[in-house]
Amino acid sequence: MEKPKRKFAWVDELAKKTGEVAMEEARKHNTYIVYTDDEGQRVRAYPDGRIEVIKEGE
């Protein structure tokens, strides 16, 4: 059984593309991006692949 399509599924694609562009910019400027991961933690993702969890209040 196929999962029904969401009305605003295009938002998922836009969010994915935005994240990809942000990481490319981070590589270009040798910096990091910040986002919330699947577990709800805020993290910094560096261009070298390193991911750092941001502690509360940091």
Rosetta silent file (secondary structure, phi, psi, omega in degrees, C-alpha in Angstrom):
SEQUENCE: MEKPKRKFAWVDELAKKTGEVAMEEARKHNTYIVYTDDEGQRVRAYPDGRIEVIKEGE
SCORE:     score description
SCORE:     0.000 S_00000001
   1 L     0.000  131.746 -178.316    0.000    0.000    0.000 S_00000001
   2 L   -84.319  141.786  176.850    1.365    3.386   -1.013 S_00000001
   3 L   -72.570  131.010 -179.413    1.607    6.260    1.428 S_00000001
   4 L   -65.320  145.953  179.483   -0.733    9.080    0.337 S_00000001
   5 L   -72.625  141.471  176.941    0.956   12.252   -0.869 S_00000001
   6 L   -79.172  152.965 -179.217    0.864   15.236    1.439 S_00000001
   7 L   -62.593  -38.430 -177.475   -0.753   18.423    0.252 S_00000001
   8 L  -114.625   43.433 -179.347    2.416   20.436    0.826 S_00000001
   9 L   -61.937  -24.785  179.800    5.039   17.768    0.050 S_00000001
  10 H   -62.583  -23.474  178.912    6.968   20.358   -1.973 S_00000001
  11 H   -65.241  -36.738  177.812    7.970   21.980    1.338 S_00000001
  12 H   -60.070  -44.864  179.415   10.037   18.874    2.179 S_00000001
  13 H   -64.627  -41.055  179.101   11.972   19.229   -1.072 S_00000001
  14 H   -64.392  -42.314  179.226   12.506   22.941   -0.498 S_00000001
  15 H   -64.615  -40.638  179.117   13.789   22.340    3.043 S_00000001
  16 H   -62.679  -46.404 -179.281   16.165   19.637    1.817 S_00000001
  17 H   -63.831  -39.439  178.843   17.527   21.890   -0.926 S_00000001
  18 H   -61.929  -42.222  177.519   17.938   24.778    1.520 S_00000001
  19 H   -63.150  -40.043  178.777   20.014   22.557    3.831 S_00000001
  20 H   -64.226  -42.899  178.990   22.212   21.450    0.941 S_00000001
  21 H   -65.157  -40.230  179.023   22.845   25.051   -0.104 S_00000001
  22 H   -61.566  -41.288 -179.785   23.633   26.023    3.499 S_00000001
  23 H   -68.847  -37.189  175.869   26.252   23.269    3.779 S_00000001
  24 H   -61.828  -42.501  177.381   27.837   24.336    0.476 S_00000001
  25 H   -64.386  -38.381  178.367   28.065   27.907    1.781 S_00000001
  26 H   -63.324  -41.086  176.966   29.591   26.618    5.036 S_00000001
  27 H   -61.748  -44.990 -176.964   32.254   24.747    3.034 S_00000001
  28 H   -62.210  -37.735 -176.029   32.959   27.831    0.964 S_00000001
  29 H  -103.820    7.920  178.035   33.380   30.066    4.035 S_00000001
  30 L    52.131   54.209  179.752   34.941   27.395    6.290 S_00000001
  31 L  -136.083 -164.615 -177.754   32.231   27.655    8.951 S_00000001
  32 L  -125.712  168.380  171.213   29.366   25.491   10.262 S_00000001
  33 E  -116.673  155.077  178.617   25.573   25.268   10.054 S_00000001
  34 E  -118.513  134.083  177.096   23.198   24.849   12.987 S_00000001
  35 E  -154.495  170.387  175.996   20.043   22.755   12.836 S_00000001
  36 E   -97.500  125.981 -178.376   17.785   20.518   14.916 S_00000001
  37 L   -82.085 -177.392 -177.516   18.422   16.819   14.309 S_00000001
  38 L   -63.964  -22.276  179.910   15.881   13.982   14.258 S_00000001
  39 L   -91.243    1.321  178.341   16.225   13.547   18.035 S_00000001
  40 L    86.677    7.404  178.518   15.354   17.204   18.710 S_00000001
  41 L   -90.188  142.133  173.421   18.888   18.248   19.655 S_00000001
  42 E   -82.317  132.724 -176.893   20.445   21.408   18.251 S_00000001
  43 E  -133.706  157.017  170.297   23.708   20.577   16.527 S_00000001
  44 E  -105.815  129.893  176.707   26.541   22.236   14.628 S_00000001
  45 E  -113.904  121.481 -178.454   27.562   20.443   11.445 S_00000001
  46 L   -95.304  154.272 -179.780   31.025   21.247   10.115 S_00000001
  47 L   -59.495  -24.235 -179.964   32.132   20.815    6.490 S_00000001
  48 L   -81.409    2.521  177.427   34.619   18.101    7.530 S_00000001
  49 L    97.970   -8.344 -179.906   31.703   15.909    8.675 S_00000001
  50 L   -71.763  136.633  177.205   32.081   16.585   12.389 S_00000001
  51 E  -124.248  129.022 -175.385   28.788   17.068   14.269 S_00000001
  52 E  -121.156  126.273  176.495   28.721   18.753   17.673 S_00000001
  53 E   -76.592  134.373  178.908   25.693   18.806   20.002 S_00000001
  54 L   -90.859  122.097  178.110   25.005   22.292   21.366 S_00000001
  55 L   -75.057  150.730 -179.872   24.422   22.273   25.104 S_00000001
  56 L   -60.509  135.185 -179.628   21.571   24.371   26.459 S_00000001
  57 L    86.511    0.598 -178.650   22.647   27.922   27.210 S_00000001
  58 L   -88.739    0.000    0.000   25.638   27.730   24.892 S_00000001
